[in-house]
Amino acid sequence: MDVLSAPTSIEELQDRLLDLADSLPKRLRQCADYVAANPDRVAVSTVAEMAAGAGVKPSAFMRFCQVLGFSGFSQMQRLFRESYSQNWPDYTTRLEKLRESGADSPSALLAEFIEAGRLSLENLAKTIDPRALDAAIKAISEAQLVHIVGLRRAFSVAAYLAYAFEKMNVPTMLHDAVGKLDSRHAFREGDVIIAITFAPYTAETVDLAHAARRAGARIVAITDSLTSPLRQLTPLVLTVSEADFGAFRSLSATLSLAVALVVAVGAAEREVKK
């Protein structure tokens, strides 16, 4: 790879991650996914902690920083500290304190997940792209038919969107893959598909998004990282990073985004009918 100058803003760093995503080796791609999903942790973690979170050795994480154009982790961390020093809450510290206090009771577990949900919501408020959100709402409002696909962990979000859009009288089709039935024949030009998937991305969801694109439908992606395969298919990407406790991730921020989409599209539909 060519030697690059260091990014001077978080936005420039995000653009560079997106540009380099397809060319990164597996270990460096793990680093990219972890940084994209956990930007709040960069400013307060050591390189060893970031490497552990990404599932790589510290030397690999240092190499990742250098590939991005930084001299090392300290320079990248300084960028995050400067950008978020005024408004980025250190919820990671709060989560650590909760873990240290023990989680051997239901109430302690609940407190852990509440704190993780709060972190997710705060992160969404600070990182959502208003232009992408507006464009997604416009596309959905203008669609002849809204297709929704989200499997495994994302299915509850997809099911909610289908239910709520139906209540808003928005023509909707939920793709649930029950019985392995192939419903891609339903995609038409003028339709929109809302594709929802998070790492480690569901192949069926990505395949349906590809099929929708070939049919001429527009894609609105709800996903988590800058290296998500859905980013190659559409500029209409709504990024959601959910904090986790242990191996469990909440859907607090994703469901909040889904509610906002439904209400905004419903309002836009009423305006058109006036």
N, C-alpha and C positions, 0 to 999 in steps of 0.2 A: 504494500500500500504506500501511496505517496505520503510524505510528511506534511501534516496540516498544522496551521496555526491554531492556538487554543480558542475555543468559543468564548465570546465575551458576554453572553447572556444565556439564560435558561432556554429561551426560544431558539437561539442559534444552536445550542446543544441538542435540543429536541429535533431540529431539522437535520442535524448531522447524523444523529442516531438513525433516523428514517432513511437517509441516503445510504448509510453503510450497512443497514440491516441484512440485506441479502448476501453481502460479501464476507460477513464475519464468520470465523470458525465457530464450532459448537460452543466451546467454553466462553468465548467472548460474547457470543449471542446470549448466553445465560446471564452474563453481567449486564448486557444492555436491557434485557427484560426486567431484571431486578431493579435497576436504577429507574427505569421508566415507571414501574409499578410502585416504587417506594422512594419518591424524591425527597420526602421529609426526613428520611434516615441518613441521607448522605451528609448533611450538615452536622450531625451529632454522633456519627459512628466512626470507629476506626476502620482501617483498610481490612483488618482481619475479620471484623464483624460483617462488613459488606461482602467480603469473599465468602464467608460462611453462609450468609443469606442467599447468595447466588449459587452456592454449591460448587465453588471452585477454590483453587489455592490462591493465597494472597498474591503470588507472583503473576497469576493469570489476570487478576483484577488490576494490578499495576500495568500490565501490558494493555489491557482494555483502555485505561486512562490515556496511555501514550498514543494508542491508535486514534483516539478522539482528538489528539493534538495537545494534550496537557503534558507537562513534564513529569507528573506523577499524581497520586491521589490527593496530596495536599493542595495542589493548585485547583483541581476540580472541586474539592470540598470548599475551598475559599469562595468559589463562584456561587455555590449554593448558600453559604453563610451570608454573603453580601446581599444576595437577592431576597432571602427570606428572614433576615434578622429582625425586621420590624413587624412581620405579621404571620410568621409560621409557628404555630404552637407545637411544643415538644411533647406530643402525646405518647411518643415511644417511651419516654421516661416514666410517664404515669403507668403505662402497661407493665413496665418492668417492676415497678413498686407493687402492683397488684400481684404479679407472679411471685414476688418474694414473700408476700404475706400469706401465700398458700391458696390453693383453689380446690380444697377438698370438700366444699359444701356447695349446694346449688346456688346459694346467694352470691358466693364468691365467683362462681362461673358466670353468673348473670352479669355481675359487675365487669368482668373481663370483656364479655361480648358487647356490653353497652359502650365501654370505652373504645373498643375496636370500631363499632358502628359510628361513634362520634368522630373518630379520626377519619373514617371514610367520607363522611358527609362534609367535614371541613376541607378535606382534600378536593372533593368534587367542586365545592364552591370556589376554590381558588384556581382550579386548573381547567374547568370546562371552557371551551371556546364558544363565546356567544354567537359568532358568525356561523360556525358549524351547526350550532343548535337552531338558529333561525333558518338556515338553509334546509336542514332536515325537516323541520316543521312545515316549511313551504312545499317541499317535495311530497311529503305524506299527504298534505291537504289537497294537492292537485292530482293525486293518484286515482286511477280508475278503480283499482283494487289494491288493498294493502295486504301483502303476504308477511307472515311472521314466523320466524324459525329460531328456536333456542332450545337446545337439548341438554340433558343431564342437569348440571347445576343451574343452567340458565332457563330451564323449562318453566319454572314458576313465574319468571318475569315475562316470558312469551305468553303464557296462559293469561296472566293479568292483562297484558296489552290487548289480547284478542277479546277478552271479556269487556274491558272498558271501552274499546273502540266500537264494539257492537252496541253498547248502551248509548254511545254518541252517534249512532246511525252511520258509522263509517264502514263501508264495505270491506270486510276483513276475511282472510283465510289463514287458519293456524295449521302449520305443517308440523306434525308431531312424530312422524316416522313409526307410528304404531303398526305392527305387523309388517314392517319393512316395505310398506306401500310407497310407490314412487309417484309423487305428485308434481314433479317439475313440469309436466305438460301444461299445468295451469298458468304458468308465467306468460305474460303478454307485454308487448310494448305499451308503455303508458302506465304500467303497474309499478309499485314500489315494494321491495322486500326489506323488512327490518330483520337483520341477521345479528344474533346475539351469541357471542362465544368468548370464553376466557381461557387463558393458559391452563392446561395444555390443550389447546383448541380442538373442538369437536370436528372431526373430518366430515361428517354428514352435513353440518351447518355450512362449512366452507364450500363443499361440493354444490349445495343448493344455491349458494350465492353465485358461484361460477355459472350455473345453469341459468339463473335469472339474468345475469349480465348478457349471456349469449342470446337470450330471448328478447333483449332490448329493454328490460326492466331496470329501474334505478335501484341502487342499494344504499340503505342507511345502516351503518355498522355501529353496534354497541359492543365495545371490546376494551381490553385493559392495557396493552402495551404497544410501544412504537414498532415492535416487530411482529405484530399480529398479521396473519396472512390476509385478513380482510382489507388491510390498508392498501394492498396492491390492486384492489378492485374498485375502490370508490374514494372520492374526496370527502364524502359525507360521513365522517367518523366522529362518534361521540365516545370519548375516552373516560373510563371509570376504573379507578384503582381501589379495591377493597382491602382494608387492613385485615389481618388474620390474628387469631389466637390459636396457637398450636397448629394443627393441620386444617383448621376450619376457618373458612372465610364467610363473612356475612354478606348479605345482599342489600344492606341498608341504603347505600348510595345509588345502586342500580335501580332499585324500586322507586326511589325518590325521583330519579331521572325519568323513569317510565310514567309516573303520575304526571310530571310536568309536561311530557310529550302529549299525553292524552288530553289534558286540559287545554293546552295551547292549540292542538289540532282541532279540538271541538270548538274553541272560540273562533278559529280561522274559518271553519266550515259555516258557522252561523253568520259571519260577516259576508261570506260569498253569497249566501241565500237571501240577504237583505235587499 
